[in-house]
Amino acid sequence: MNAAQILSYYPTYANLDEVLSIGNYKKINLFIDLKNVLQSLYLEYMVKNIVENSLRSNFIDTNIFTSIIMFLSFHKTYAIKRAIDLNFYIFFETGQSFYHINIDKRYKANRRIDNLFGLDREKRDLFFTIIQKNLMLANKSLNLIPNIKVIHMENFEADFIPYYLISNNLIDCKEKDICNIIYSNDHDMYQTLSLSDNIYQFFKSIKKKYFINNKNMYKYFLNKEMPKDKNENPLFNEKFFKTACLKD
């Protein structure tokens, strides 16, 4: 199994160059929604390979952790080649979400997995143990590396992390030469785009890769021009966010 296949949420250098050229940016704050970008992890062949690797070796498979390291290395190499500063902010949650249990049980209900491709209970438990061990290894080790910050939320959603860090000026993100990029297909991140023109979200699907910001988001997803009235703009519309979050 190729570890790079597990975390396959890669842009091209051309994708990144296009964003940098928009504002002649010299620095990047890269926010990585870790569980979201580990999309390939729940493919059938991936699940069964990870479980079988651990059973055959009697050790926890570390390919998830390896894939994260490879992903960070790819971006660090890019930063060195382009002579730009790069800071990583990696965030994820573990445990049962307080929001899911106590506020709205519909939230992300479609992501709950009861049966992993016919695996028995013992193998399902092993699979989730493998994920947990790899995430904890990433949390412990990557926080020791300069310019990398891993934020682990236990029993709480981590989706708000980019918005919280940027809106509260907890990181250097407001200068004109700084570009803030979020890696996530999660629509909960839309609210972050409203904070500034220098915030972009990278989306990756099977067919295409693209960046959006507060200027083109409306057109991308609703095929309309950005409304001048903020009340009609989903970036600022509370009703829109409540609906979007429940569906996501």
NORSUL-V557647 format. One record per pair of residues at least 12 apart in sequence whose ideal C-beta (glycine too) atoms are under 10 Angstrom apart, sorted by the first residue. I is the first residue (numbers start at 1). GAP is how many residues later the second one is. Records with the same first field share a line. If there is no record, write none. Layout:
I=GAP / GAP
This chain:
1=44 / 45 / 48 / 49 / 51 / 52 / 60 / 62 / 66
2=61 / 64 / 65 / 68
3=58 / 59 / 60 / 61 / 62 / 63 / 64 / 65 / 66 / 67 / 68
4=36 / 59 / 62 / 63 / 66 / 67 / 70
5=35 / 36 / 38 / 40 / 41 / 44 / 58 / 62
6=32 / 33 / 34 / 35 / 37 / 40 / 43 / 44 / 57 / 58 / 59 / 60 / 61 / 62 / 64 / 65 / 128
7=25 / 27 / 30 / 31 / 32 / 33 / 34 / 56 / 57 / 58 / 59 / 60 / 61 / 62 / 63 / 64 / 65 / 67
8=29 / 30 / 31 / 32 / 33 / 59 / 63 / 196
9=23 / 24 / 25 / 27 / 28 / 29 / 30 / 31 / 62 / 174 / 175 / 176 / 193 / 194 / 195 / 200
10=27 / 60 / 61 / 64 / 65 / 173 / 192 / 194 / 199
11=63 / 64 / 67 / 170 / 172 / 191 / 193 / 198 / 199 / 200
12=66 / 197
13=61 / 64 / 65 / 68 / 69
14=195
15=187 / 189 / 194 / 195 / 196
16=12 / 14 / 59 / 62 / 63 / 66 / 68 / 163 / 165 / 186 / 195
17=61 / 65
18=182 / 192 / 193
19=160 / 162 / 179 / 181 / 183 / 192 / 194
20=58 / 62 / 64 / 159 / 161
22=157 / 175 / 176 / 178 / 189 / 191 / 193
23=153 / 154 / 155 / 156 / 174 / 175 / 177
24=152 / 153 / 155
25=57 / 59 / 60 / 150 / 151 / 152 / 153 / 154 / 155 / 156 / 173 / 175
26=56 / 57 / 58 / 59 / 149 / 150 / 151 / 152 / 153
27=52 / 57 / 58 / 59 / 60 / 145 / 146 / 148 / 150 / 151 / 152 / 153
28=47 / 50 / 51 / 54 / 56 / 57 / 58 / 59 / 60 / 150 / 151 / 152 / 153 / 172
29=56 / 57 / 58 / 59 / 60 / 133 / 136 / 137 / 142 / 143 / 144 / 149 / 150 / 151 / 152 / 153 / 169 / 170
30=42 / 45 / 49 / 56 / 57 / 58 / 59 / 60 / 117 / 118 / 149 / 150 / 151 / 152 / 153 / 172
31=56 / 57 / 58 / 59 / 60 / 120 / 130 / 131 / 132 / 134 / 135 / 140 / 142 / 149 / 150 / 151 / 152 / 153 / 158 / 161 / 168 / 170 / 171
32=36 / 39 / 40 / 43 / 56 / 57 / 58 / 59 / 60 / 116 / 118 / 130 / 149 / 150 / 151 / 152 / 170
33=57 / 58 / 59 / 125 / 126 / 128 / 129 / 149 / 150 / 151 / 152 / 153 / 155 / 156 / 168
34=30 / 34 / 37 / 56 / 57 / 58 / 59 / 101 / 104 / 105 / 116 / 117 / 118 / 124 / 149 / 150
35=56 / 57 / 58 / 59 / 76 / 96 / 100 / 123 / 149 / 151
36=55 / 56 / 122 / 123 / 146 / 147 / 148 / 149 / 150 / 152 / 153
37=30 / 31 / 34 / 53 / 55 / 146 / 147 / 148 / 149 / 165 / 167
38=26 / 29 / 30 / 33 / 54 / 93 / 96 / 97
39=146 / 165 / 166
40=27
41=22 / 23 / 26 / 86 / 89 / 90 / 93
42=69 / 71 / 74 / 75 / 85 / 89
43=74
44=72 / 73 / 74 / 75
45=72
46=17 / 18 / 81
47=66 / 69 / 70 / 72 / 76 / 77 / 80 / 83
48=68 / 69 / 70 / 71 / 75 / 79
49=12 / 14
50=12 / 13 / 14 / 76 / 77 / 80 / 81 / 84
51=65 / 66 / 68 / 71 / 72 / 73 / 75 / 76 / 78 / 79
52=71
53=77
54=69 / 72 / 73 / 75 / 76 / 79
55=67 / 68 / 71
60=66 / 69 / 70 / 71 / 72 / 73 / 74 / 77
61=65 / 66 / 69 / 70 / 72 / 73
62=68 / 71 / 72 / 75
63=67 / 71
64=66 / 67 / 69 / 70 / 71 / 73 / 74
65=68 / 69 / 70 / 71 / 72 / 73 / 76 / 77
66=68
67=67
68=22 / 66 / 67 / 69 / 70 / 73 / 74 / 82
69=69 / 72 / 73 / 76
71=17 / 19 / 112
72=14 / 16 / 18 / 66 / 70 / 73 / 75 / 76
75=13 / 106 / 108
76=12 / 69 / 71 / 72
79=68
84=93 / 95
85=62 / 87 / 92 / 93
86=61 / 62 / 95
87=59 / 60 / 61 / 62 / 84 / 85 / 86 / 91 / 93
88=54 / 57 / 59 / 60 / 61 / 62
89=58 / 59 / 60 / 61 / 62 / 72 / 73 / 76 / 77 / 82 / 84 / 91 / 93
90=45 / 48 / 49 / 52 / 53 / 58 / 59 / 60 / 61 / 62 / 68 / 71 / 93
91=58 / 59 / 60 / 61 / 62 / 66 / 67 / 68 / 69 / 70 / 71 / 73 / 74 / 93
92=43 / 46 / 47 / 58 / 59 / 60 / 61 / 66 / 69
93=42 / 58 / 59 / 60 / 61 / 62 / 63 / 64 / 65 / 66 / 68
94=34 / 37 / 38 / 41 / 42 / 45 / 58 / 59 / 60 / 61 / 62 / 64
95=37 / 58 / 59 / 60 / 61
96=58 / 59
97=56 / 57 / 58 / 59 / 60 / 61
98=56 / 57 / 58 / 59
99=56 / 57 / 58 / 60 / 146
100=12 / 55 / 57
101=54
104=138 / 141 / 142
106=139 / 140 / 141
107=50 / 81 / 138 / 139 / 140 / 141
108=49 / 51 / 78 / 80 / 137 / 138 / 139 / 140
109=137
110=137 / 138
111=137
113=14 / 15
116=12
135=15 / 17
136=16
138=12 / 14
139=12 / 13
140=12
149=16 / 22
151=13 / 14
157=31 / 88
158=30
159=25 / 27 / 28 / 29 / 30 / 32 / 33 / 86 / 89
160=28 / 29 / 31 / 32
161=21 / 28 / 31
162=18 / 19 / 20 / 22 / 26 / 27 / 29 / 30 / 31 / 33 / 37 / 39
163=19 / 25 / 26 / 27 / 28 / 29 / 30 / 31 / 32 / 36
164=28
165=15 / 27
166=14 / 16 / 26 / 29 / 30 / 32 / 33
167=24 / 25 / 27 / 28 / 29
173=22 / 23 / 25 / 26
174=21 / 22 / 24
175=23
176=21 / 22
177=21
178=18 / 20
179=19 / 20 / 21
180=12 / 13 / 15 / 16 / 18 / 19 / 20 / 21 / 33
181=17 / 18 / 19 / 20 / 21 / 30 / 32
182=17 / 18 / 19 / 20 / 21 / 29 / 30
183=17 / 18 / 19 / 20 / 21
184=17 / 18 / 19 / 20
185=16 / 17 / 18 / 19 / 20 / 63
186=15 / 17 / 58 / 59 / 62
187=14 / 16 / 34 / 47 / 53 / 54 / 57 / 58 / 60 / 61
188=53 / 56 / 57 / 60
189=12 / 14 / 23 / 59
190=22 / 24 / 27 / 28 / 31 / 44 / 45 / 50 / 51 / 54 / 55 / 58
191=43 / 44 / 45 / 47 / 49 / 50 / 53 / 54
192=22 / 43
193=19 / 20 / 21 / 22 / 23 / 24 / 42
194=19 / 20 / 23 / 36 / 39 / 40 / 41 / 42
195=19 / 40
196=17 / 18
197=16 / 17 / 18
198=15 / 16
199=13 / 14 / 15
200=12 / 13 / 14 / 16 / 17
201=12 / 13 / 16
203=17 / 18
214=12 / 19 / 21 / 22
217=16 / 17 / 18
218=14 / 15 / 16 / 17
221=13 / 23
222=12
